[in-house]
Amino acid sequence: MRHAAPLVFALALAAAAGASAQTPAANESPQQNVRQSQQYDQLACSNPAFRAKRIAQECGPLQGSQFYDSCVASFDCAKQPSAANWRKAPASETVKGDVTK
């Protein structure tokens, strides 16, 4: 477990650097973007202090609005996509049946 601290620290640095931009770098591949997103999610779910800081930064400006609760709920680790369905479209984005009728 001694090697876990440097790994967590490295992930924290990578996530903090990438979290402020929120957009992929021009030279970043889609695979790199997915990997960094997964690392960010892992850090946010494994480090309560990091998660609290990100909630404050991302959701704080929404306090008092109808969007605040949804923003905080987006940090619920129990509802994070698994690796198996990471690339699947959310149910709200799939079309079922003929929508023209």
Secondary structure, DSSP 8 states (H G I E B T S, - for coil): -TTHHHHHHHHHHHHHHHHTT-S--TT--HHHHHHHHHHHHHHHHH-HHHHHHHHHHHHGGGTTSTTHHHHHHTT-GGGS--GGGTTS--GGGS--S-TT-
